[in-house]
Amino acid sequence: MVPEPNYIAVLTSEEQYDGELTSELPVADYEFVGSMYMFDLADGTSRSYGTGVVEDVRPVKESVEE
């Protein structure tokens, strides 16, 4: 089962993800350690990036159900 993304990591440059180039990665969970972000991505893989590569990490907004 693939985890749902809880965050979006915005990168300063494009990276290969899911067969395409993107600057926004869907993140299931992450940890900030010193000057590194350690991401568990929504596709089940893990990646680490330094603070110079990560522009922002923001929560995925919940959709409002009516």
C-alpha positions as CSV (number, residue, x, y, z in Angstrom):
1,M,0.0,0.0,0.0
2,V,1.4,3.4,-1.0
3,P,1.2,6.0,1.7
4,E,-0.8,9.2,1.1
5,P,1.3,12.4,0.8
6,N,1.1,14.6,3.9
7,Y,3.5,17.2,2.7
8,I,4.9,18.7,-0.6
9,A,8.6,19.3,-0.7
10,V,9.4,22.2,-3.1
11,L,12.9,21.9,-4.5
12,T,15.1,24.6,-6.1
13,S,15.6,22.5,-9.2
14,E,13.7,19.7,-11.0
15,E,14.2,16.1,-10.1
16,Q,13.1,12.8,-11.7
17,Y,10.0,11.5,-9.9
18,D,7.5,8.9,-11.2
19,G,8.9,9.1,-14.7
20,E,8.7,12.9,-15.0
21,L,10.7,16.0,-14.0
22,T,9.2,18.0,-11.2
23,S,10.2,20.5,-8.5
24,E,7.5,19.3,-6.1
25,L,7.8,15.9,-4.4
26,P,4.8,14.3,-2.6
27,V,6.1,13.4,0.9
28,A,4.5,10.9,3.3
29,D,6.8,11.8,6.2
30,Y,10.0,13.7,6.7
31,E,12.7,14.4,9.3
32,F,15.0,17.4,9.5
33,V,18.5,16.4,10.8
34,G,21.1,19.1,11.0
35,S,21.3,20.6,7.5
36,M,19.5,17.6,5.8
37,Y,15.9,16.7,5.0
38,M,15.2,13.0,5.0
39,F,12.0,12.4,3.0
40,D,9.8,9.2,2.8
41,L,8.1,9.8,-0.5
42,A,4.6,8.8,-1.4
43,D,5.8,6.2,-3.8
44,G,7.5,4.3,-1.0
45,T,11.1,5.5,-1.7
46,S,13.3,7.7,0.4
47,R,15.5,10.6,-0.5
48,S,17.7,13.0,1.3
49,Y,18.5,16.6,0.4
50,G,20.5,19.5,1.9
51,T,18.9,22.7,2.9
52,G,20.3,24.4,-0.2
53,V,18.1,22.1,-2.4
54,V,14.9,22.3,-0.5
55,E,13.0,25.6,-0.9
56,D,10.0,24.7,1.3
57,V,8.1,21.8,2.9
58,R,4.4,22.5,3.2
59,P,1.5,20.4,4.4
60,V,-1.0,19.1,1.9
61,K,-4.3,20.9,2.4
62,E,-7.2,18.8,3.4
63,S,-10.2,19.0,1.0
64,V,-13.4,20.2,2.6
65,E,-16.2,17.7,2.4
66,E,-19.7,19.0,2.2
